[in-house]
Amino acid sequence: MYNKKLNIFLLILLSFLMFFNINVINVSASEHPRSNVLDDLKKDQSFNEADYPQKQFTADTDFSTMASLITISESEHNELYLYFYQPYSNSYPFELDSISMSLEKSTSGSYSEGSIKSYDLEFCNNEGALYKYVVKDFSVLNEEYRYYGFVAMWRPFIDGLDEMTPGAINQKVSISIGQQWCVYWLNDELIYEMGTFETLKLTPTFTGTFRFNNGITIGNLVGSFSWGDSHFICFNAENYIIKHIYDADMTYDVRSVTETWSPILGTDYYYGEYESKYITLYDVDRVSYKGDGLFATEYTWNRIMSSSEFIDNYKNQDISVPAEVESKIQSSQWVFSFAETQFFTVNYEGGYSNYYSECNDVTILRVHFLDINNKIYNLGTVMDKTTADNEADGNGGMDLDDFWQVFRYVLLIIGVILLLLIISMILPILRIILKVIIFIVKTIFKIVAIPFKLIGSIFTRKDEN
């Protein structure tokens, strides 16, 4: 009896300990404790906190100095920490959004196709102007020498300080980093070495969409329309004069959008999940779009075009572009057409629904180009991330809305004419049917009247007697 009670007690105790241990493991695995930024930096004996004071922001402040990378750190949990100096955090406190980084070795800032990626940053903590972040969804590589080529960082857009790119509804502002770090072990000590490199500064001047109709389809009769959208971004190079672009890397996040409107509820938006895209554009890439409806027109363009080539191309294909949009395109040097999506509209009694794709955080990561001195470069770029407003900035093909408005009236007139023709054809038959009906009615009345006539004749005879 004693042994049985002891066994039950030990079983309960073991179950409790197992439950306790499982909870501890889950908690510790989900988040590693993160030390204070100042404690980390003071581990370096050469670090002097006085070298990183808070500064007063003025009208003459260079926006590119609002944040700078001062050091990095690999943790025992294979996390990568970044330490930034943000001297104007008293005037404009913000948390950095993301960075562009390559794991490829490069001492000149020249990176190969597809090697630069955008990584989100997670804020850890700060002390004054010193900020600590961890690179999200990243694990340190298990290699003898680890290379980190930090090209650019992005901070939030600040109203009243930054200028929104025309055509954009959201923007993240870029700041150059241009640092190549090498990390390796030497005599049981983790060594961090850093060099700098040149970056290519790009300024977006306009982000927009051209919309091409799908031609005439049966669905148009019931208020269903579809178009093809071509997404593009215009930009200028600030520190190089580019003669020709061979290829370039871009990134953007795309998600589906359902927009519904009704008189009572107004406008509602429903969004899908973001999907990150990394693409490489080439100077030989040519794209075309042609709808599958009646009278659909085929449109073609190059992925990479100068602004003058871009304008000539859409003019030659009779794409209607407002004067203010053309002016913005003319103010740019280059245009990248980077994505094609579909736009659908369904009109119904008392409302409509639009179905389309939104390209968010569009930016260029690398450009392989020839300058006016015939020197070839392959540089990481510093460019704001922009999100367009999803409004059509140019239209190709006939205006189907106007077409179907006219066509509906034409159908109505044709319907009335057909109705009159049918009536005229069946009118003689209707006349015969009407005569038959009148004859039948008269006959019925005559039959019904016979008894009354007999009774009337009887009473007439009595009166005579």
C-alpha positions in Angstrom: 0.0 0.0 0.0 2.8 2.4 0.9 4.7 1.6 -2.4 1.5 2.3 -4.4 1.0 5.7 -2.8 4.6 6.6 -3.3 4.4 5.7 -7.0 1.3 7.8 -7.4 3.1 10.7 -5.7 6.2 10.4 -7.9 4.0 10.2 -11.0 2.2 13.4 -10.1 5.5 15.1 -9.3 7.1 14.0 -12.5 4.1 15.3 -14.5 4.3 18.6 -12.8 8.0 19.0 -13.5 7.5 18.0 -17.1 4.8 20.6 -17.5 7.0 23.2 -15.8 10.0 22.4 -18.0 8.0 22.6 -21.2 6.7 26.0 -20.3 10.2 27.3 -19.6 11.5 26.0 -22.9 8.8 27.6 -24.9 9.2 31.0 -23.3 13.0 31.0 -23.6 12.9 29.9 -27.2 10.5 32.6 -28.3 12.5 35.6 -27.3 16.1 36.0 -26.2 16.8 38.6 -23.5 18.3 41.8 -25.0 20.8 43.9 -23.2 20.8 47.7 -23.0 22.4 49.6 -25.9 24.7 51.6 -23.7 25.9 48.5 -21.8 26.8 46.8 -25.1 28.7 49.8 -26.5 30.7 50.3 -23.3 32.2 46.8 -23.7 34.5 48.5 -26.3 37.1 50.4 -24.3 37.4 53.0 -27.1 33.8 53.9 -26.9 33.1 57.4 -25.5 29.4 58.3 -24.9 30.3 62.0 -25.1 31.0 61.5 -28.8 27.3 60.9 -29.4 25.4 63.9 -28.0 21.8 65.0 -28.7 21.8 67.8 -31.3 19.4 70.6 -32.1 17.7 70.2 -35.5 17.8 73.4 -37.6 16.7 74.4 -41.1 20.3 73.8 -42.3 20.5 70.3 -41.0 21.5 67.6 -43.5 18.7 65.0 -43.5 21.3 62.3 -44.4 22.8 62.7 -40.9 19.6 61.9 -39.0 20.9 58.3 -38.5 24.2 56.6 -38.9 25.4 53.1 -38.2 28.2 53.0 -35.6 28.7 49.3 -35.0 27.3 45.8 -35.3 27.2 42.7 -33.1 26.5 39.0 -33.6 24.8 37.3 -30.6 25.3 33.8 -29.3 21.8 33.1 -30.6 22.9 34.0 -34.1 21.0 37.3 -34.1 22.5 40.4 -35.8 22.3 43.6 -33.8 22.9 47.1 -35.3 23.7 50.2 -33.3 22.8 53.6 -34.6 23.4 57.2 -33.7 20.3 59.3 -34.1 21.4 62.8 -33.0 18.1 64.6 -33.6 15.9 62.2 -31.7 14.8 64.9 -29.3 13.3 66.9 -32.2 12.3 63.9 -34.3 12.1 60.7 -32.4 11.6 57.7 -34.8 12.4 54.1 -35.1 14.2 52.9 -38.3 12.1 50.7 -40.5 14.5 48.6 -42.5 17.9 48.2 -44.2 19.3 46.9 -47.4 22.2 44.5 -47.0 24.3 42.0 -49.0 26.1 39.0 -47.6 28.6 39.1 -50.5 32.2 40.3 -50.0 32.8 43.6 -51.8 35.3 46.3 -50.9 34.2 48.7 -53.7 30.4 48.6 -53.2 30.0 46.6 -56.4 27.5 43.8 -55.9 26.3 41.0 -58.1 22.7 40.5 -59.4 20.2 39.7 -56.7 22.7 39.8 -53.8 21.1 42.9 -52.0 18.0 42.3 -50.0 15.8 44.5 -47.8 15.5 43.4 -44.1 13.0 44.8 -41.5 14.5 46.1 -38.3 13.0 45.6 -34.8 13.7 48.3 -32.2 15.2 47.0 -29.0 16.0 50.0 -26.8 17.8 53.3 -26.7 19.7 55.6 -24.4 19.5 59.2 -25.6 20.7 59.3 -29.2 22.0 55.8 -29.2 19.6 53.1 -30.6 19.8 49.4 -30.8 18.0 47.2 -33.4 17.9 43.6 -34.3 17.6 42.4 -38.0 14.3 40.5 -38.2 14.0 37.1 -39.8 17.8 36.8 -40.2 20.2 34.2 -38.8 24.0 34.6 -38.8 25.6 32.3 -41.3 27.8 29.4 -40.1 30.9 30.5 -42.1 34.4 31.4 -41.1 34.2 34.9 -42.5 30.8 36.7 -42.5 30.4 39.7 -44.7 27.7 42.4 -44.2 27.4 45.0 -46.9 25.1 47.7 -45.5 23.9 49.9 -48.4 21.0 51.9 -47.1 18.5 52.3 -44.2 14.9 53.6 -44.2 13.2 55.8 -41.7 9.5 56.8 -41.4 8.2 59.8 -43.5 7.9 62.9 -41.3 5.1 65.3 -42.1 6.2 68.9 -42.4 9.8 67.8 -42.9 9.8 65.4 -45.9 8.3 65.9 -49.3 6.0 63.1 -50.7 6.8 61.8 -54.2 4.1 62.8 -56.7 1.7 59.9 -57.2 2.6 58.2 -53.8 0.4 57.8 -50.8 3.0 56.4 -48.5 6.8 56.8 -48.4 9.8 55.7 -46.3 12.9 57.9 -46.5 16.3 56.5 -47.3 19.7 57.3 -45.8 23.0 56.0 -47.2 25.2 53.7 -45.0 27.9 52.4 -47.4 29.7 50.1 -44.9 31.2 46.7 -45.5 31.8 44.7 -42.3 33.7 41.5 -41.9 33.3 39.3 -38.8 35.5 36.4 -37.9 37.1 34.6 -34.9 40.8 35.1 -34.0 42.4 33.7 -30.9 39.0 33.1 -29.3 38.0 36.7 -29.9 35.3 37.9 -32.3 36.8 40.5 -34.6 34.8 43.2 -36.4 36.4 45.0 -39.3 34.7 47.8 -41.3 35.4 49.6 -44.6 33.3 52.1 -46.5 32.1 52.2 -50.2 30.3 54.5 -52.6 26.5 54.2 -53.1 24.3 55.4 -55.9 21.8 58.0 -54.8 18.4 57.8 -56.6 15.5 60.2 -56.1 12.0 59.1 -57.1 10.2 61.8 -59.1 6.9 60.1 -59.8 5.3 56.7 -59.2 2.2 55.7 -61.3 0.1 53.3 -63.3 -1.0 53.0 -66.9 -4.3 51.2 -67.4 -5.2 49.3 -70.6 -8.7 48.2 -71.3 -9.5 44.6 -72.0 -11.7 45.3 -75.1 -15.4 44.6 -75.3 -16.7 41.5 -73.6 -20.0 39.9 -72.7 -19.5 40.8 -69.1 -19.7 44.5 -70.0 -23.4 44.1 -70.6 -24.0 43.4 -66.9 -21.5 46.0 -65.6 -18.3 43.9 -65.3 -15.1 45.5 -66.7 -11.4 44.5 -66.6 -8.1 46.3 -67.4 -4.4 45.5 -67.3 -2.3 47.8 -65.1 1.4 48.6 -65.8 3.2 49.9 -62.7 6.2 52.2 -63.2 8.5 54.4 -61.2 10.4 57.5 -62.5 13.7 58.6 -60.9 16.9 60.7 -61.1 20.5 59.7 -60.3 22.0 62.3 -58.0 25.7 61.6 -57.9 26.3 60.0 -61.3 25.3 60.9 -64.9 24.0 57.6 -66.3 24.4 57.0 -70.0 23.0 53.5 -70.2 21.5 51.0 -67.7 22.2 47.3 -68.3 20.3 45.8 -65.5 18.9 46.6 -62.0 17.5 44.9 -58.9 14.2 46.0 -57.4 12.0 45.0 -54.5 8.3 45.7 -53.6 5.5 44.1 -51.5 2.3 43.3 -53.3 -1.1 42.5 -51.9 -4.7 42.1 -53.2 -7.3 44.8 -52.5 -11.1 44.6 -52.6 -12.8 48.0 -52.6 -16.5 48.1 -52.2 -18.9 51.1 -52.1 -22.6 51.4 -51.3 -24.7 54.6 -50.5 -25.4 53.4 -47.0 -22.1 51.9 -45.9 -19.7 54.1 -48.0 -16.4 52.7 -49.0 -14.7 49.7 -47.4 -11.3 48.1 -48.1 -10.3 44.5 -47.6 -6.6 43.5 -47.9 -4.8 40.3 -48.6 -1.4 39.3 -47.2 1.7 41.0 -48.5 4.1 39.0 -50.7 7.6 40.3 -51.1 9.0 40.4 -54.6 12.6 40.6 -55.8 13.1 41.2 -59.5 15.9 42.0 -61.9 15.2 44.2 -64.9 17.3 44.0 -68.1 17.8 46.5 -70.9 16.6 43.8 -73.4 13.3 43.1 -71.5 10.2 43.9 -73.5 6.7 43.6 -72.2 3.3 43.5 -74.0 -0.3 43.5 -73.0 -3.4 42.7 -75.0 -6.9 42.1 -73.7 -8.9 39.2 -74.7 -12.1 41.2 -75.6 -13.3 42.5 -78.9 -11.4 45.4 -80.4 -8.6 45.0 -77.8 -5.3 46.8 -78.6 -1.8 45.4 -78.0 0.6 47.7 -76.0 4.3 47.2 -75.7 7.1 48.8 -73.7 10.6 48.1 -72.3 11.3 47.4 -68.7 14.1 50.0 -68.7 13.7 53.3 -70.6 14.9 56.8 -70.5 12.1 59.3 -69.7 12.1 60.6 -73.3 11.9 57.0 -74.7 9.0 56.3 -72.3 7.1 59.4 -73.4 7.6 58.7 -77.1 6.5 55.1 -76.6 3.1 55.9 -75.1 2.5 58.7 -77.5 3.1 56.4 -80.5 0.5 54.0 -79.0 -2.1 56.6 -78.4 -2.1 56.2 -74.6 -3.9 59.2 -73.0 -1.7 60.9 -70.3 -2.7 64.1 -68.5 -0.4 67.1 -68.9 0.6 67.2 -65.2 1.6 63.5 -65.3 3.7 64.0 -68.5 5.4 67.0 -66.8 6.4 64.8 -63.9 7.7 62.1 -66.2 9.7 64.7 -68.2 11.3 65.9 -65.0 12.9 62.5 -64.5 15.9 60.8 -66.2 14.8 57.1 -66.2 11.6 55.0 -65.9 11.4 51.4 -64.7 8.2 49.5 -65.6 8.4 46.7 -63.0 5.1 44.9 -62.6 1.8 44.1 -64.4 -1.4 43.3 -62.6 -5.2 43.1 -63.3 -7.9 45.6 -62.3 -11.6 44.4 -62.2 -14.8 46.4 -61.6 -18.2 45.0 -61.0 -21.2 47.4 -61.0 -24.4 46.4 -59.3 -27.6 48.0 -58.1 -26.7 50.6 -55.5 -22.9 50.1 -55.6 -19.7 48.6 -57.0 -16.7 46.5 -56.2 -13.1 47.0 -57.4 -10.5 44.2 -57.3 -6.8 45.1 -57.9 -3.3 44.8 -56.6 -1.3 47.3 -54.5 2.5 47.6 -54.9 3.9 48.8 -51.6 7.4 49.9 -50.6 8.8 50.0 -54.1 12.5 50.7 -54.4 15.6 50.0 -56.4 18.4 48.1 -54.7 21.2 47.9 -57.3 21.9 49.4 -60.7 24.5 48.2 -63.3 25.2 51.2 -65.6 27.5 53.1 -67.9 28.3 56.7 -67.1 29.1 59.5 -69.6 32.8 58.8 -69.2 32.2 55.2 -70.4 33.0 53.7 -67.0 30.9 50.8 -65.9 29.5 50.6 -62.3 27.4 48.0 -60.4 26.4 49.9 -57.3 24.0 49.4 -54.4 21.5 52.2 -54.4 19.9 54.6 -51.9 16.3 55.3 -52.8 13.1 56.1 -50.9 10.4 53.3 -50.7 7.1 54.5 -52.2 3.6 53.2 -52.5 1.5 54.5 -55.4 -2.1 55.7 -55.1 -3.6 53.0 -57.5 -5.2 55.7 -59.6 -4.7 55.4 -63.4 -2.2 58.0 -64.6 -2.6 57.0 -68.3 -5.3 55.1 -70.2 -5.0 53.0 -73.3 -7.8 52.0 -75.7 -11.4 53.2 -76.1 -13.3 54.5 -73.1 -15.6 51.5 -72.4 -17.7 53.4 -69.9 -18.8 56.0 -72.5 -19.0 53.3 -75.2 -21.4 51.2 -73.1 -23.5 54.2 -72.1 -24.1 54.9 -75.8 -24.5 51.2 -76.6 -27.2 50.8 -74.0 -29.3 53.6 -75.7 -28.7 51.9 -79.0 -29.9 48.6 -77.6 -33.0 50.4 -76.1 -33.9 51.9 -79.5 -33.4 48.5 -81.3 -35.6 46.9 -78.7 -38.4 49.4 -79.2 -38.2 48.9 -83.0 -38.3 45.1 -82.7 -41.3 45.4 -80.3 -43.2 47.5 -82.9 -42.3 45.1 -85.7 -43.6 42.2 -83.6 -46.8 44.1 -82.9 -47.3 44.9 -86.5 -46.8 41.3 -87.5 -49.3 39.9 -85.0 -51.8 42.7 -85.3 -53.9 40.9 -88.1 -53.9 37.8 -86.0 -55.1 39.8 -83.0 -57.9 41.3 -85.1 -59.1 37.8 -86.1 -58.9 36.6 -82.5 -60.8 39.8 -81.4 -63.6 39.1 -84.0 -63.8 35.4 -82.8 -64.0 36.6 -79.2 -66.8 39.1 -80.1 -68.7 36.5 -82.0 -68.5 34.1 -79.0 -69.6 36.7 -76.6 -72.6 37.7 -78.8 -73.6 34.0 -79.2 -73.4 33.5 -75.4 -75.6 36.6 -74.9 -78.1 35.3 -77.5 -78.3 31.9 -75.8 -78.7 33.4 -72.4 -81.4 35.7 -73.7 -83.7 32.9 -75.1 -85.4 32.0 -71.8 -86.1 35.7 -71.0 -87.6 36.1 -74.5 -90.0 33.1 -74.0 -91.1 34.4 -70.6 -91.7 37.9 -72.1 -93.8 36.4 -74.9 -96.1 34.6 -72.4 -96.8 37.7 -70.4 -97.5 39.6 -73.6 -100.2 37.1 -74.6 -101.9 37.4 -71.2 -102.2 41.1 -71.5 -103.8 40.8 -74.8 -106.5 38.5 -73.4 
